[in-house]
Amino acid sequence: MPERELVTVREWGWCRGWLGIPYPCRKTVEEWRWCYDFSHARHRCFGFVQQFEACEDGIEYHYTTGCFGWWHSWHLSSSPFTKCFTDRLEEQGECSPWGDFPDPGDFA
């Protein structure tokens, strides 16, 4: 089940340098985000867009991130990971019995 957590996020902003001249810099801010503990996922990249289909507690979620490359076939990730989002993700249905995913026990 996704939970709302206060996380530290890095973002680009403007800093003032020598003689007050602004320059781009990375800053950290704290924001409330929806965090998901995914048990496994599959992903593929199309140029600059990476598609993810991930499972948390038997529910499948889809999201996209940035990437650089091209691989049309799905790559599997069996390692658990946490990902946080500004908005809640839409549930895509059940992952059981892992849908198109291999059984996570196959990776052990």
Phi and psi in degrees as a GROMACS rama.xvg file:
@    title "Ramachandran Plot"
@    xaxis  label "Phi"
@    yaxis  label "Psi"
@TYPE xy
-64.5314  145.314  PRO-2
-125.741  148.169  GLU-3
-87.6446  124.584  ARG-4
-133.341  152.328  GLU-5
-87.1083  114.397  LEU-6
-121.622  155.424  VAL-7
-90.3165  126.359  THR-8
-120.003  136.529  VAL-9
-94.6186  134.311  ARG-10
-143.763  159.986  GLU-11
-82.3472  141.388  TRP-12
-151.269  -166.37  GLY-13
-116.707  133.452  TRP-14
-114.986  161.411  CYS-15
-104.455  128.305  ARG-16
-104.762  -150.789  GLY-17
-58.645  131.291  TRP-18
60.8598  24.0103  LEU-19
74.467  14.5014  GLY-20
-75.5913  122.697  ILE-21
-73.3155  147.079  PRO-22
-145.817  151.39  TYR-23
-70.2187  139.561  PRO-24
-150.857  161.966  CYS-25
-90.6685  135.185  ARG-26
-125.846  159.546  LYS-27
-114.316  139.168  THR-28
-135.924  156.944  VAL-29
-101.653  131.648  GLU-30
-137.759  152.517  GLU-31
-82.6563  128.44  TRP-32
-135.154  158.917  ARG-33
-89.4821  119.548  TRP-34
-110.352  136.405  CYS-35
-119.086  136.383  TYR-36
-102.651  91.3129  ASP-37
-79.9498  136.927  PHE-38
-84.7021  -33.7016  SER-39
-163.411  163.522  HIS-40
-156.207  167.899  ALA-41
-133.779  150.864  ARG-42
-151.02  158.179  HIS-43
-150.575  157.208  ARG-44
-122.173  136.049  CYS-45
-125.241  88.3188  PHE-46
73.0216  -90.7447  GLY-47
-120.054  3.33292  PHE-48
-120.042  125.574  VAL-49
-109.925  125.064  GLN-50
-94.8289  135.609  GLN-51
-122.13  140.852  PHE-52
-125.404  113.344  GLU-53
-129.108  154.783  ALA-54
-117.439  134.696  CYS-55
-133.111  121.991  GLU-56
50.4501  40.8115  ASP-57
80.4862  1.68467  GLY-58
-107.133  134.213  ILE-59
-93.6652  138.219  GLU-60
-129.265  147.682  TYR-61
-119.166  140.292  HIS-62
-155.845  166.173  TYR-63
-125.555  151.612  THR-64
-137.655  -179.22  THR-65
-88.4357  154.615  GLY-66
-158.489  172.911  CYS-67
-137.321  110.71  PHE-68
152.299  -168.219  GLY-69
-153.321  110.749  TRP-70
-142.666  117.209  TRP-71
-78.7709  -34.7152  HIS-72
-76.1732  153.199  SER-73
-74.3949  139.268  TRP-74
-110.042  136.152  HIS-75
-96.381  141.398  LEU-76
-123.974  112.711  SER-77
-97.0855  -3.02041  SER-78
-83.4605  132.12  SER-79
-62.7765  145.759  PRO-80
-152.762  157.533  PHE-81
-111.503  135.15  THR-82
-135.247  135.433  LYS-83
-115.025  143.783  CYS-84
-132.834  152.1  PHE-85
-63.8754  -43.7774  THR-86
-114.046  159.484  ASP-87
-67.6473  145.424  ARG-88
-84.8549  150.953  LEU-89
-82.3608  132.833  GLU-90
-69.5745  134.956  GLU-91
-103.226  1.25467  GLN-92
120.918  -167.919  GLY-93
-85.0056  148.242  GLU-94
-92.2513  -11.3126  CYS-95
-87.1055  145.486  SER-96
-81.7908  67.1034  PRO-97
79.911  11.7346  TRP-98
48.7937  -124.411  GLY-99
-83.8683  -1.23  ASP-100
-82.3644  148.887  PHE-101
-68.6146  156.525  PRO-102
-64.6693  129.752  ASP-103
-57.2398  -25.3105  PRO-104
-63.9685  -21.6094  GLY-105
-68.5823  -17.4608  ASP-106
-93.1767  -12.5771  PHE-107
